[in-house]
Amino acid sequence: MLSNTNRKILGLIATTLLVVFILGLAHSISTGFAGFYGGLPFWIISIAVLSLALYDLWDQCFRNK
């Protein structure tokens, strides 16, 4: 099992990598051929997924149980 400190560090690293990847992908779609309105549905889905990922990070690592 991981210690509490290791869990927090790895959770922050993994969530940061996920956020950077998803936001970069959404930016690429919106500035490319699709344009802003073509990429808008992906932005909405991305924001929803990232909010769930951030909630899970908080729930698993930082919430006092």
N, C-alpha and C positions, 0 to 999 in steps of 0.2 A: 504494500500500500504506500501511497505517496503521503508525505507530510503535508500539513496545511500550507506551509510556505511554498513548497514545490507545486502544489496544486494551483495556487494563486498565480505563480509566475508562468507556468505552462498554459493556464487558462487565458491569461492576458496576451501571451505571445500568439496562441492559436486564434483567438478572437480578433486580434489586430491584423493578422495575415488574412483572415476571412473578410474583414471589413475592407481592407485595401484592395483585395482582389475583386470583390463584388462592386465596389464603387468605381474602380478602374474600368471594369467591364461595362457598367452602366454609362459611364462617361464616353467610352469608345462607341457604344451603340448610338448614343444621342448626338454625337458630333459627326458621325459618319453618314452613310447613305440614308439611314432612317430619319434623321432629323430629330428635333426635340419632341414633336408630337408623335412620331413613330416610336420613339424610345420611352415615352411616358408610361405605358403599361409596365415596362420592365423596371422603371424607377419605382413605381408603386409596389410591385412585388418585392423589389430589393429592399426597400425601406421596411416592409413588413417582416421579411426574413431576418434582416439585421436586428430589428427590435427583439425578435424572438431569441436570437443568438445572444444578445446582450443581457436579456432577462435570464437566460439559462446560465450565463457566466455569473451573474449576481446570485442566483439561487444556489448554485453549486459551490461557489468559492467564498462569497462575502456575507451571505445572510447568516445571522446567528441562529442556530437551531436549538 
